[in-house]
Amino acid sequence: MSHAFDAASAAAEPERASARVRLPGPLAAIDAAMGGLNRLILLLGGVALVAACLVLSYSVVVRYFLKIPTEWQDETAVFLIVGATFLSAAGVQARRGHVAIEALTGLLPPRANRLRLLLADVVSLGFVAFFAWKSWTLLHEAWVDGQISQSTWGPPLWIPYSLMAVGMTLLALQFLLQIAEAVARGPEAAGFADPKIGLGADLNAGARTGQNAPPRGPAR
């Protein structure tokens, strides 16, 4: 639903973030807090991925070279990757960095594309909200029933379920903020704020190019 990540646009994101007020009233404070939390989670997510690589490397060394059986390494790496993936989903969505297939982009006019982005956010919010609700349900069941993994290590299953539940809840909140932004600033702002990374940035760049282009001389 979201747009492919654009490194050049991402590099400019901090400047745009410091020079904007995206939402009115209390929503602006929530949006600012969400932005700070996303930046922290993205940093911790990178650390978690590095830690997962180190854990798996350690597992390979002790298993195949030192002939020491391993029990906790594989699931620890999985938990780290699950946490990095789900908890950072909101931060990636804030930059519209999720992979998307833009089959209709070139077929629709800019106004229709802007409305399409808003519709995509609404549909995505419905899916993510359902995912979050099911994750919280699984977390509650795992906590109450004391569910553990089937491995010999047997860690409690509330750990990965809590990562999923919190991550999907943050992602749903991010979608809500983006939809509120589009509503507050009008349909023209849907997917275009500041500009957004991806399609919004590309279309805005094209619009600015067209506006700044010098007038064409008379035809000969």
PyMOL CGO cylinders between C-alpha atoms (Angstrom):
from pymol import cmd
from pymol.cgo import CYLINDER

trace = [
    CYLINDER, 0.00, 0.00, 0.00, 2.83, 2.39, 0.77, 0.3, 1, 1, 1, 1, 1, 1,
    CYLINDER, 2.83, 2.39, 0.77, 5.55, 3.54, -1.55, 0.3, 1, 1, 1, 1, 1, 1,
    CYLINDER, 5.55, 3.54, -1.55, 9.00, 2.25, -2.31, 0.3, 1, 1, 1, 1, 1, 1,
    CYLINDER, 9.00, 2.25, -2.31, 11.78, 3.77, -0.23, 0.3, 1, 1, 1, 1, 1, 1,
    CYLINDER, 11.78, 3.77, -0.23, 13.75, 6.56, -1.87, 0.3, 1, 1, 1, 1, 1, 1,
    CYLINDER, 13.75, 6.56, -1.87, 17.16, 7.14, -0.30, 0.3, 1, 1, 1, 1, 1, 1,
    CYLINDER, 17.16, 7.14, -0.30, 17.58, 10.65, -1.68, 0.3, 1, 1, 1, 1, 1, 1,
    CYLINDER, 17.58, 10.65, -1.68, 14.22, 11.74, -0.33, 0.3, 1, 1, 1, 1, 1, 1,
    CYLINDER, 14.22, 11.74, -0.33, 14.92, 10.02, 2.99, 0.3, 1, 1, 1, 1, 1, 1,
    CYLINDER, 14.92, 10.02, 2.99, 18.09, 12.04, 3.41, 0.3, 1, 1, 1, 1, 1, 1,
    CYLINDER, 18.09, 12.04, 3.41, 16.03, 15.23, 3.31, 0.3, 1, 1, 1, 1, 1, 1,
    CYLINDER, 16.03, 15.23, 3.31, 13.42, 13.97, 5.80, 0.3, 1, 1, 1, 1, 1, 1,
    CYLINDER, 13.42, 13.97, 5.80, 15.01, 15.50, 8.97, 0.3, 1, 1, 1, 1, 1, 1,
    CYLINDER, 15.01, 15.50, 8.97, 15.00, 18.99, 7.37, 0.3, 1, 1, 1, 1, 1, 1,
    CYLINDER, 15.00, 18.99, 7.37, 11.34, 18.68, 6.43, 0.3, 1, 1, 1, 1, 1, 1,
    CYLINDER, 11.34, 18.68, 6.43, 10.44, 17.32, 9.86, 0.3, 1, 1, 1, 1, 1, 1,
    CYLINDER, 10.44, 17.32, 9.86, 12.00, 20.29, 11.63, 0.3, 1, 1, 1, 1, 1, 1,
    CYLINDER, 12.00, 20.29, 11.63, 10.27, 22.85, 9.40, 0.3, 1, 1, 1, 1, 1, 1,
    CYLINDER, 10.27, 22.85, 9.40, 6.67, 21.66, 9.52, 0.3, 1, 1, 1, 1, 1, 1,
    CYLINDER, 6.67, 21.66, 9.52, 3.59, 21.53, 11.69, 0.3, 1, 1, 1, 1, 1, 1,
    CYLINDER, 3.59, 21.53, 11.69, 1.67, 18.69, 10.16, 0.3, 1, 1, 1, 1, 1, 1,
    CYLINDER, 1.67, 18.69, 10.16, -1.35, 18.44, 12.46, 0.3, 1, 1, 1, 1, 1, 1,
    CYLINDER, -1.35, 18.44, 12.46, -3.37, 20.96, 14.48, 0.3, 1, 1, 1, 1, 1, 1,
    CYLINDER, -3.37, 20.96, 14.48, -3.82, 21.12, 18.25, 0.3, 1, 1, 1, 1, 1, 1,
    CYLINDER, -3.82, 21.12, 18.25, -3.08, 18.08, 20.44, 0.3, 1, 1, 1, 1, 1, 1,
    CYLINDER, -3.08, 18.08, 20.44, -2.53, 15.91, 17.37, 0.3, 1, 1, 1, 1, 1, 1,
    CYLINDER, -2.53, 15.91, 17.37, 0.67, 17.86, 16.68, 0.3, 1, 1, 1, 1, 1, 1,
    CYLINDER, 0.67, 17.86, 16.68, 2.06, 16.83, 20.07, 0.3, 1, 1, 1, 1, 1, 1,
    CYLINDER, 2.06, 16.83, 20.07, 1.06, 13.20, 19.47, 0.3, 1, 1, 1, 1, 1, 1,
    CYLINDER, 1.06, 13.20, 19.47, 2.68, 13.30, 16.03, 0.3, 1, 1, 1, 1, 1, 1,
    CYLINDER, 2.68, 13.30, 16.03, 5.89, 14.76, 17.47, 0.3, 1, 1, 1, 1, 1, 1,
    CYLINDER, 5.89, 14.76, 17.47, 6.00, 12.12, 20.21, 0.3, 1, 1, 1, 1, 1, 1,
    CYLINDER, 6.00, 12.12, 20.21, 5.35, 9.41, 17.64, 0.3, 1, 1, 1, 1, 1, 1,
    CYLINDER, 5.35, 9.41, 17.64, 8.19, 10.75, 15.50, 0.3, 1, 1, 1, 1, 1, 1,
    CYLINDER, 8.19, 10.75, 15.50, 10.62, 10.64, 18.40, 0.3, 1, 1, 1, 1, 1, 1,
    CYLINDER, 10.62, 10.64, 18.40, 9.51, 7.12, 19.34, 0.3, 1, 1, 1, 1, 1, 1,
    CYLINDER, 9.51, 7.12, 19.34, 9.89, 5.97, 15.73, 0.3, 1, 1, 1, 1, 1, 1,
    CYLINDER, 9.89, 5.97, 15.73, 13.43, 7.30, 15.53, 0.3, 1, 1, 1, 1, 1, 1,
    CYLINDER, 13.43, 7.30, 15.53, 14.36, 5.50, 18.76, 0.3, 1, 1, 1, 1, 1, 1,
    CYLINDER, 14.36, 5.50, 18.76, 12.77, 2.24, 17.60, 0.3, 1, 1, 1, 1, 1, 1,
    CYLINDER, 12.77, 2.24, 17.60, 14.52, 2.40, 14.22, 0.3, 1, 1, 1, 1, 1, 1,
    CYLINDER, 14.52, 2.40, 14.22, 17.83, 2.81, 16.02, 0.3, 1, 1, 1, 1, 1, 1,
    CYLINDER, 17.83, 2.81, 16.02, 17.11, -0.09, 18.37, 0.3, 1, 1, 1, 1, 1, 1,
    CYLINDER, 17.11, -0.09, 18.37, 15.87, -2.16, 15.42, 0.3, 1, 1, 1, 1, 1, 1,
    CYLINDER, 15.87, -2.16, 15.42, 19.24, -1.77, 13.72, 0.3, 1, 1, 1, 1, 1, 1,
    CYLINDER, 19.24, -1.77, 13.72, 20.97, -2.87, 16.92, 0.3, 1, 1, 1, 1, 1, 1,
    CYLINDER, 20.97, -2.87, 16.92, 18.62, -5.87, 17.16, 0.3, 1, 1, 1, 1, 1, 1,
    CYLINDER, 18.62, -5.87, 17.16, 19.43, -6.96, 13.60, 0.3, 1, 1, 1, 1, 1, 1,
    CYLINDER, 19.43, -6.96, 13.60, 23.16, -6.75, 14.30, 0.3, 1, 1, 1, 1, 1, 1,
    CYLINDER, 23.16, -6.75, 14.30, 22.64, -8.72, 17.51, 0.3, 1, 1, 1, 1, 1, 1,
    CYLINDER, 22.64, -8.72, 17.51, 20.70, -11.39, 15.58, 0.3, 1, 1, 1, 1, 1, 1,
    CYLINDER, 20.70, -11.39, 15.58, 23.59, -11.73, 13.13, 0.3, 1, 1, 1, 1, 1, 1,
    CYLINDER, 23.59, -11.73, 13.13, 26.06, -12.12, 15.99, 0.3, 1, 1, 1, 1, 1, 1,
    CYLINDER, 26.06, -12.12, 15.99, 23.88, -14.72, 17.73, 0.3, 1, 1, 1, 1, 1, 1,
    CYLINDER, 23.88, -14.72, 17.73, 23.53, -16.78, 14.55, 0.3, 1, 1, 1, 1, 1, 1,
    CYLINDER, 23.53, -16.78, 14.55, 27.26, -16.51, 13.84, 0.3, 1, 1, 1, 1, 1, 1,
    CYLINDER, 27.26, -16.51, 13.84, 28.01, -17.69, 17.36, 0.3, 1, 1, 1, 1, 1, 1,
    CYLINDER, 28.01, -17.69, 17.36, 25.59, -20.58, 16.87, 0.3, 1, 1, 1, 1, 1, 1,
    CYLINDER, 25.59, -20.58, 16.87, 27.37, -21.68, 13.69, 0.3, 1, 1, 1, 1, 1, 1,
    CYLINDER, 27.37, -21.68, 13.69, 30.79, -21.54, 15.34, 0.3, 1, 1, 1, 1, 1, 1,
    CYLINDER, 30.79, -21.54, 15.34, 29.91, -23.50, 18.48, 0.3, 1, 1, 1, 1, 1, 1,
    CYLINDER, 29.91, -23.50, 18.48, 27.78, -26.04, 16.62, 0.3, 1, 1, 1, 1, 1, 1,
    CYLINDER, 27.78, -26.04, 16.62, 30.00, -26.93, 13.68, 0.3, 1, 1, 1, 1, 1, 1,
    CYLINDER, 30.00, -26.93, 13.68, 33.50, -26.12, 14.90, 0.3, 1, 1, 1, 1, 1, 1,
    CYLINDER, 33.50, -26.12, 14.90, 33.34, -26.72, 18.67, 0.3, 1, 1, 1, 1, 1, 1,
    CYLINDER, 33.34, -26.72, 18.67, 30.65, -29.45, 18.45, 0.3, 1, 1, 1, 1, 1, 1,
    CYLINDER, 30.65, -29.45, 18.45, 28.62, -27.83, 21.25, 0.3, 1, 1, 1, 1, 1, 1,
    CYLINDER, 28.62, -27.83, 21.25, 24.84, -28.24, 20.99, 0.3, 1, 1, 1, 1, 1, 1,
    CYLINDER, 24.84, -28.24, 20.99, 22.79, -25.08, 20.86, 0.3, 1, 1, 1, 1, 1, 1,
    CYLINDER, 22.79, -25.08, 20.86, 19.34, -24.47, 22.28, 0.3, 1, 1, 1, 1, 1, 1,
    CYLINDER, 19.34, -24.47, 22.28, 18.63, -20.76, 22.64, 0.3, 1, 1, 1, 1, 1, 1,
    CYLINDER, 18.63, -20.76, 22.64, 20.45, -19.13, 19.73, 0.3, 1, 1, 1, 1, 1, 1,
    CYLINDER, 20.45, -19.13, 19.73, 17.97, -19.74, 16.89, 0.3, 1, 1, 1, 1, 1, 1,
    CYLINDER, 17.97, -19.74, 16.89, 14.89, -18.58, 18.75, 0.3, 1, 1, 1, 1, 1, 1,
    CYLINDER, 14.89, -18.58, 18.75, 16.72, -15.61, 20.22, 0.3, 1, 1, 1, 1, 1, 1,
    CYLINDER, 16.72, -15.61, 20.22, 17.64, -14.50, 16.71, 0.3, 1, 1, 1, 1, 1, 1,
    CYLINDER, 17.64, -14.50, 16.71, 14.05, -14.99, 15.56, 0.3, 1, 1, 1, 1, 1, 1,
    CYLINDER, 14.05, -14.99, 15.56, 12.73, -12.90, 18.47, 0.3, 1, 1, 1, 1, 1, 1,
    CYLINDER, 12.73, -12.90, 18.47, 15.21, -10.13, 17.67, 0.3, 1, 1, 1, 1, 1, 1,
    CYLINDER, 15.21, -10.13, 17.67, 14.22, -10.11, 14.00, 0.3, 1, 1, 1, 1, 1, 1,
    CYLINDER, 14.22, -10.11, 14.00, 10.50, -10.20, 14.82, 0.3, 1, 1, 1, 1, 1, 1,
    CYLINDER, 10.50, -10.20, 14.82, 10.93, -7.27, 17.17, 0.3, 1, 1, 1, 1, 1, 1,
    CYLINDER, 10.93, -7.27, 17.17, 12.95, -5.25, 14.66, 0.3, 1, 1, 1, 1, 1, 1,
    CYLINDER, 12.95, -5.25, 14.66, 10.42, -5.96, 11.89, 0.3, 1, 1, 1, 1, 1, 1,
    CYLINDER, 10.42, -5.96, 11.89, 7.16, -5.28, 13.70, 0.3, 1, 1, 1, 1, 1, 1,
    CYLINDER, 7.16, -5.28, 13.70, 8.25, -2.45, 15.99, 0.3, 1, 1, 1, 1, 1, 1,
    CYLINDER, 8.25, -2.45, 15.99, 9.93, -0.49, 13.17, 0.3, 1, 1, 1, 1, 1, 1,
    CYLINDER, 9.93, -0.49, 13.17, 6.92, -0.82, 10.83, 0.3, 1, 1, 1, 1, 1, 1,
    CYLINDER, 6.92, -0.82, 10.83, 5.45, 2.50, 12.02, 0.3, 1, 1, 1, 1, 1, 1,
    CYLINDER, 5.45, 2.50, 12.02, 8.74, 4.34, 11.51, 0.3, 1, 1, 1, 1, 1, 1,
    CYLINDER, 8.74, 4.34, 11.51, 9.05, 2.99, 7.99, 0.3, 1, 1, 1, 1, 1, 1,
    CYLINDER, 9.05, 2.99, 7.99, 5.43, 3.92, 7.24, 0.3, 1, 1, 1, 1, 1, 1,
    CYLINDER, 5.43, 3.92, 7.24, 6.07, 7.47, 8.48, 0.3, 1, 1, 1, 1, 1, 1,
    CYLINDER, 6.07, 7.47, 8.48, 8.56, 7.76, 5.61, 0.3, 1, 1, 1, 1, 1, 1,
    CYLINDER, 8.56, 7.76, 5.61, 6.32, 5.74, 3.28, 0.3, 1, 1, 1, 1, 1, 1,
    CYLINDER, 6.32, 5.74, 3.28, 9.18, 3.30, 2.96, 0.3, 1, 1, 1, 1, 1, 1,
    CYLINDER, 9.18, 3.30, 2.96, 7.22, 0.05, 2.59, 0.3, 1, 1, 1, 1, 1, 1,
    CYLINDER, 7.22, 0.05, 2.59, 7.47, -1.70, -0.76, 0.3, 1, 1, 1, 1, 1, 1,
    CYLINDER, 7.47, -1.70, -0.76, 4.55, -1.10, -3.11, 0.3, 1, 1, 1, 1, 1, 1,
    CYLINDER, 4.55, -1.10, -3.11, 3.49, -1.92, -6.65, 0.3, 1, 1, 1, 1, 1, 1,
    CYLINDER, 3.49, -1.92, -6.65, 2.53, 1.31, -8.39, 0.3, 1, 1, 1, 1, 1, 1,
    CYLINDER, 2.53, 1.31, -8.39, 0.66, -0.19, -11.33, 0.3, 1, 1, 1, 1, 1, 1,
    CYLINDER, 0.66, -0.19, -11.33, -1.85, 2.68, -11.57, 0.3, 1, 1, 1, 1, 1, 1,
    CYLINDER, -1.85, 2.68, -11.57, 0.46, 5.59, -10.88, 0.3, 1, 1, 1, 1, 1, 1,
    CYLINDER, 0.46, 5.59, -10.88, 1.17, 6.45, -14.48, 0.3, 1, 1, 1, 1, 1, 1,
    CYLINDER, 1.17, 6.45, -14.48, -2.43, 5.90, -15.58, 0.3, 1, 1, 1, 1, 1, 1,
    CYLINDER, -2.43, 5.90, -15.58, -4.13, 8.31, -13.16, 0.3, 1, 1, 1, 1, 1, 1,
    CYLINDER, -4.13, 8.31, -13.16, -3.94, 12.12, -13.01, 0.3, 1, 1, 1, 1, 1, 1,
    CYLINDER, -3.94, 12.12, -13.01, -2.17, 13.66, -9.97, 0.3, 1, 1, 1, 1, 1, 1,
    CYLINDER, -2.17, 13.66, -9.97, -5.44, 14.51, -8.16, 0.3, 1, 1, 1, 1, 1, 1,
    CYLINDER, -5.44, 14.51, -8.16, -6.71, 10.94, -8.50, 0.3, 1, 1, 1, 1, 1, 1,
    CYLINDER, -6.71, 10.94, -8.50, -3.36, 9.61, -7.30, 0.3, 1, 1, 1, 1, 1, 1,
    CYLINDER, -3.36, 9.61, -7.30, -3.60, 11.79, -4.18, 0.3, 1, 1, 1, 1, 1, 1,
    CYLINDER, -3.60, 11.79, -4.18, -7.06, 10.47, -3.37, 0.3, 1, 1, 1, 1, 1, 1,
    CYLINDER, -7.06, 10.47, -3.37, -5.83, 6.94, -4.09, 0.3, 1, 1, 1, 1, 1, 1,
    CYLINDER, -5.83, 6.94, -4.09, -3.11, 7.39, -1.48, 0.3, 1, 1, 1, 1, 1, 1,
    CYLINDER, -3.11, 7.39, -1.48, -5.69, 8.44, 1.11, 0.3, 1, 1, 1, 1, 1, 1,
    CYLINDER, -5.69, 8.44, 1.11, -7.88, 5.44, 0.24, 0.3, 1, 1, 1, 1, 1, 1,
    CYLINDER, -7.88, 5.44, 0.24, -4.86, 3.15, 0.52, 0.3, 1, 1, 1, 1, 1, 1,
    CYLINDER, -4.86, 3.15, 0.52, -4.15, 4.49, 4.00, 0.3, 1, 1, 1, 1, 1, 1,
    CYLINDER, -4.15, 4.49, 4.00, -7.75, 3.86, 5.08, 0.3, 1, 1, 1, 1, 1, 1,
    CYLINDER, -7.75, 3.86, 5.08, -7.73, 0.28, 3.75, 0.3, 1, 1, 1, 1, 1, 1,
    CYLINDER, -7.73, 0.28, 3.75, -4.32, -0.37, 5.29, 0.3, 1, 1, 1, 1, 1, 1,
    CYLINDER, -4.32, -0.37, 5.29, -5.55, 0.98, 8.63, 0.3, 1, 1, 1, 1, 1, 1,
    CYLINDER, -5.55, 0.98, 8.63, -8.42, -1.53, 8.62, 0.3, 1, 1, 1, 1, 1, 1,
    CYLINDER, -8.42, -1.53, 8.62, -6.07, -4.44, 7.94, 0.3, 1, 1, 1, 1, 1, 1,
    CYLINDER, -6.07, -4.44, 7.94, -3.47, -3.33, 10.49, 0.3, 1, 1, 1, 1, 1, 1,
    CYLINDER, -3.47, -3.33, 10.49, -6.13, -2.71, 13.16, 0.3, 1, 1, 1, 1, 1, 1,
    CYLINDER, -6.13, -2.71, 13.16, -7.45, -6.26, 12.70, 0.3, 1, 1, 1, 1, 1, 1,
    CYLINDER, -7.45, -6.26, 12.70, -3.88, -7.62, 12.83, 0.3, 1, 1, 1, 1, 1, 1,
    CYLINDER, -3.88, -7.62, 12.83, -3.22, -5.67, 16.05, 0.3, 1, 1, 1, 1, 1, 1,
    CYLINDER, -3.22, -5.67, 16.05, -6.44, -6.95, 17.65, 0.3, 1, 1, 1, 1, 1, 1,
    CYLINDER, -6.44, -6.95, 17.65, -5.58, -10.57, 16.82, 0.3, 1, 1, 1, 1, 1, 1,
    CYLINDER, -5.58, -10.57, 16.82, -2.04, -10.09, 18.12, 0.3, 1, 1, 1, 1, 1, 1,
    CYLINDER, -2.04, -10.09, 18.12, -3.34, -8.77, 21.45, 0.3, 1, 1, 1, 1, 1, 1,
    CYLINDER, -3.34, -8.77, 21.45, -5.72, -11.76, 21.59, 0.3, 1, 1, 1, 1, 1, 1,
    CYLINDER, -5.72, -11.76, 21.59, -2.85, -14.19, 21.03, 0.3, 1, 1, 1, 1, 1, 1,
    CYLINDER, -2.85, -14.19, 21.03, -0.77, -12.36, 23.65, 0.3, 1, 1, 1, 1, 1, 1,
    CYLINDER, -0.77, -12.36, 23.65, -3.55, -12.67, 26.21, 0.3, 1, 1, 1, 1, 1, 1,
    CYLINDER, -3.55, -12.67, 26.21, -4.00, -16.39, 25.52, 0.3, 1, 1, 1, 1, 1, 1,
    CYLINDER, -4.00, -16.39, 25.52, -0.26, -17.05, 25.69, 0.3, 1, 1, 1, 1, 1, 1,
    CYLINDER, -0.26, -17.05, 25.69, 0.02, -15.15, 29.00, 0.3, 1, 1, 1, 1, 1, 1,
    CYLINDER, 0.02, -15.15, 29.00, -3.02, -16.75, 30.66, 0.3, 1, 1, 1, 1, 1, 1,
    CYLINDER, -3.02, -16.75, 30.66, -2.31, -20.30, 29.45, 0.3, 1, 1, 1, 1, 1, 1,
    CYLINDER, -2.31, -20.30, 29.45, 1.44, -20.09, 30.00, 0.3, 1, 1, 1, 1, 1, 1,
    CYLINDER, 1.44, -20.09, 30.00, 2.18, -21.14, 26.42, 0.3, 1, 1, 1, 1, 1, 1,
    CYLINDER, 2.18, -21.14, 26.42, 5.81, -21.89, 25.58, 0.3, 1, 1, 1, 1, 1, 1,
    CYLINDER, 5.81, -21.89, 25.58, 7.72, -22.76, 22.45, 0.3, 1, 1, 1, 1, 1, 1,
    CYLINDER, 7.72, -22.76, 22.45, 7.97, -26.39, 21.33, 0.3, 1, 1, 1, 1, 1, 1,
    CYLINDER, 7.97, -26.39, 21.33, 11.77, -26.26, 21.30, 0.3, 1, 1, 1, 1, 1, 1,
    CYLINDER, 11.77, -26.26, 21.30, 14.04, -27.74, 23.96, 0.3, 1, 1, 1, 1, 1, 1,
    CYLINDER, 14.04, -27.74, 23.96, 14.70, -24.23, 25.27, 0.3, 1, 1, 1, 1, 1, 1,
    CYLINDER, 14.70, -24.23, 25.27, 10.98, -23.48, 25.58, 0.3, 1, 1, 1, 1, 1, 1,
    CYLINDER, 10.98, -23.48, 25.58, 10.78, -19.67, 25.90, 0.3, 1, 1, 1, 1, 1, 1,
    CYLINDER, 10.78, -19.67, 25.90, 7.34, -18.17, 26.65, 0.3, 1, 1, 1, 1, 1, 1,
    CYLINDER, 7.34, -18.17, 26.65, 5.33, -17.26, 23.57, 0.3, 1, 1, 1, 1, 1, 1,
    CYLINDER, 5.33, -17.26, 23.57, 4.09, -13.99, 25.05, 0.3, 1, 1, 1, 1, 1, 1,
    CYLINDER, 4.09, -13.99, 25.05, 7.44, -12.49, 24.05, 0.3, 1, 1, 1, 1, 1, 1,
    CYLINDER, 7.44, -12.49, 24.05, 6.98, -12.61, 20.24, 0.3, 1, 1, 1, 1, 1, 1,
    CYLINDER, 6.98, -12.61, 20.24, 3.23, -11.97, 20.53, 0.3, 1, 1, 1, 1, 1, 1,
    CYLINDER, 3.23, -11.97, 20.53, 3.87, -8.82, 22.57, 0.3, 1, 1, 1, 1, 1, 1,
    CYLINDER, 3.87, -8.82, 22.57, 6.32, -7.57, 19.92, 0.3, 1, 1, 1, 1, 1, 1,
    CYLINDER, 6.32, -7.57, 19.92, 3.73, -8.17, 17.21, 0.3, 1, 1, 1, 1, 1, 1,
    CYLINDER, 3.73, -8.17, 17.21, 0.91, -6.54, 19.20, 0.3, 1, 1, 1, 1, 1, 1,
    CYLINDER, 0.91, -6.54, 19.20, 2.85, -3.40, 20.10, 0.3, 1, 1, 1, 1, 1, 1,
    CYLINDER, 2.85, -3.40, 20.10, 4.30, -3.07, 16.61, 0.3, 1, 1, 1, 1, 1, 1,
    CYLINDER, 4.30, -3.07, 16.61, 0.94, -3.34, 14.87, 0.3, 1, 1, 1, 1, 1, 1,
    CYLINDER, 0.94, -3.34, 14.87, -0.65, -0.95, 17.36, 0.3, 1, 1, 1, 1, 1, 1,
    CYLINDER, -0.65, -0.95, 17.36, 2.03, 1.66, 16.63, 0.3, 1, 1, 1, 1, 1, 1,
    CYLINDER, 2.03, 1.66, 16.63, 1.55, 1.12, 12.90, 0.3, 1, 1, 1, 1, 1, 1,
    CYLINDER, 1.55, 1.12, 12.90, -2.21, 1.62, 13.24, 0.3, 1, 1, 1, 1, 1, 1,
    CYLINDER, -2.21, 1.62, 13.24, -1.56, 4.85, 15.16, 0.3, 1, 1, 1, 1, 1, 1,
    CYLINDER, -1.56, 4.85, 15.16, 0.78, 6.01, 12.40, 0.3, 1, 1, 1, 1, 1, 1,
    CYLINDER, 0.78, 6.01, 12.40, -1.91, 5.40, 9.79, 0.3, 1, 1, 1, 1, 1, 1,
    CYLINDER, -1.91, 5.40, 9.79, -4.41, 7.33, 11.92, 0.3, 1, 1, 1, 1, 1, 1,
    CYLINDER, -4.41, 7.33, 11.92, -2.04, 10.30, 12.09, 0.3, 1, 1, 1, 1, 1, 1,
    CYLINDER, -2.04, 10.30, 12.09, -1.48, 10.25, 8.34, 0.3, 1, 1, 1, 1, 1, 1,
    CYLINDER, -1.48, 10.25, 8.34, -5.21, 10.08, 7.63, 0.3, 1, 1, 1, 1, 1, 1,
    CYLINDER, -5.21, 10.08, 7.63, -5.82, 12.93, 10.10, 0.3, 1, 1, 1, 1, 1, 1,
    CYLINDER, -5.82, 12.93, 10.10, -3.16, 14.93, 8.31, 0.3, 1, 1, 1, 1, 1, 1,
    CYLINDER, -3.16, 14.93, 8.31, -4.86, 14.38, 4.96, 0.3, 1, 1, 1, 1, 1, 1,
    CYLINDER, -4.86, 14.38, 4.96, -8.23, 15.37, 6.43, 0.3, 1, 1, 1, 1, 1, 1,
    CYLINDER, -8.23, 15.37, 6.43, -6.82, 18.46, 8.16, 0.3, 1, 1, 1, 1, 1, 1,
    CYLINDER, -6.82, 18.46, 8.16, -4.97, 19.68, 5.11, 0.3, 1, 1, 1, 1, 1, 1,
    CYLINDER, -4.97, 19.68, 5.11, -7.52, 18.55, 2.56, 0.3, 1, 1, 1, 1, 1, 1,
    CYLINDER, -7.52, 18.55, 2.56, -7.49, 15.76, -0.05, 0.3, 1, 1, 1, 1, 1, 1,
    CYLINDER, -7.49, 15.76, -0.05, -4.75, 17.60, -1.92, 0.3, 1, 1, 1, 1, 1, 1,
    CYLINDER, -4.75, 17.60, -1.92, -2.38, 16.80, 0.96, 0.3, 1, 1, 1, 1, 1, 1,
    CYLINDER, -2.38, 16.80, 0.96, -3.06, 13.07, 0.97, 0.3, 1, 1, 1, 1, 1, 1,
    CYLINDER, -3.06, 13.07, 0.97, 0.25, 11.36, 0.49, 0.3, 1, 1, 1, 1, 1, 1,
    CYLINDER, 0.25, 11.36, 0.49, 1.90, 14.66, -0.35, 0.3, 1, 1, 1, 1, 1, 1,
    CYLINDER, 1.90, 14.66, -0.35, 2.85, 16.07, 3.03, 0.3, 1, 1, 1, 1, 1, 1,
    CYLINDER, 2.85, 16.07, 3.03, 6.17, 17.84, 3.04, 0.3, 1, 1, 1, 1, 1, 1,
    CYLINDER, 6.17, 17.84, 3.04, 6.48, 15.92, 0.48, 0.3, 1, 1, 1, 1, 1, 1,
    CYLINDER, 6.48, 15.92, 0.48, 6.22, 12.27, 1.40, 0.3, 1, 1, 1, 1, 1, 1,
    CYLINDER, 6.22, 12.27, 1.40, 8.89, 9.89, 0.19, 0.3, 1, 1, 1, 1, 1, 1,
    CYLINDER, 8.89, 9.89, 0.19, 8.00, 7.95, -2.95, 0.3, 1, 1, 1, 1, 1, 1,
    CYLINDER, 8.00, 7.95, -2.95, 5.17, 8.87, -5.27, 0.3, 1, 1, 1, 1, 1, 1,
    CYLINDER, 5.17, 8.87, -5.27, 4.31, 12.10, -3.45, 0.3, 1, 1, 1, 1, 1, 1,
    CYLINDER, 4.31, 12.10, -3.45, 7.87, 13.33, -3.68, 0.3, 1, 1, 1, 1, 1, 1,
    CYLINDER, 7.87, 13.33, -3.68, 8.10, 12.41, -7.35, 0.3, 1, 1, 1, 1, 1, 1,
    CYLINDER, 8.10, 12.41, -7.35, 4.82, 14.11, -8.27, 0.3, 1, 1, 1, 1, 1, 1,
    CYLINDER, 4.82, 14.11, -8.27, 5.65, 17.19, -6.23, 0.3, 1, 1, 1, 1, 1, 1,
    CYLINDER, 5.65, 17.19, -6.23, 9.03, 17.42, -7.90, 0.3, 1, 1, 1, 1, 1, 1,
    CYLINDER, 9.03, 17.42, -7.90, 7.34, 17.17, -11.26, 0.3, 1, 1, 1, 1, 1, 1,
    CYLINDER, 7.34, 17.17, -11.26, 4.84, 19.87, -10.30, 0.3, 1, 1, 1, 1, 1, 1,
    CYLINDER, 4.84, 19.87, -10.30, 7.60, 22.20, -9.11, 0.3, 1, 1, 1, 1, 1, 1,
    CYLINDER, 7.60, 22.20, -9.11, 9.53, 21.57, -12.31, 0.3, 1, 1, 1, 1, 1, 1,
    CYLINDER, 9.53, 21.57, -12.31, 6.48, 22.42, -14.35, 0.3, 1, 1, 1, 1, 1, 1,
    CYLINDER, 6.48, 22.42, -14.35, 5.80, 25.57, -12.33, 0.3, 1, 1, 1, 1, 1, 1,
    CYLINDER, 5.80, 25.57, -12.33, 9.37, 26.82, -12.52, 0.3, 1, 1, 1, 1, 1, 1,
    CYLINDER, 9.37, 26.82, -12.52, 9.90, 26.01, -16.15, 0.3, 1, 1, 1, 1, 1, 1,
    CYLINDER, 9.90, 26.01, -16.15, 10.58, 29.10, -18.31, 0.3, 1, 1, 1, 1, 1, 1,
    CYLINDER, 10.58, 29.10, -18.31, 7.85, 30.11, -20.72, 0.3, 1, 1, 1, 1, 1, 1,
    CYLINDER, 7.85, 30.11, -20.72, 8.18, 28.59, -24.12, 0.3, 1, 1, 1, 1, 1, 1,
    CYLINDER, 8.18, 28.59, -24.12, 8.81, 30.92, -27.04, 0.3, 1, 1, 1, 1, 1, 1,
    CYLINDER, 8.81, 30.92, -27.04, 6.50, 31.19, -30.01, 0.3, 1, 1, 1, 1, 1, 1,
    CYLINDER, 6.50, 31.19, -30.01, 6.49, 28.28, -32.38, 0.3, 1, 1, 1, 1, 1, 1,
    CYLINDER, 6.49, 28.28, -32.38, 8.36, 28.72, -35.58, 0.3, 1, 1, 1, 1, 1, 1,
]
cmd.load_cgo(trace, "trace")
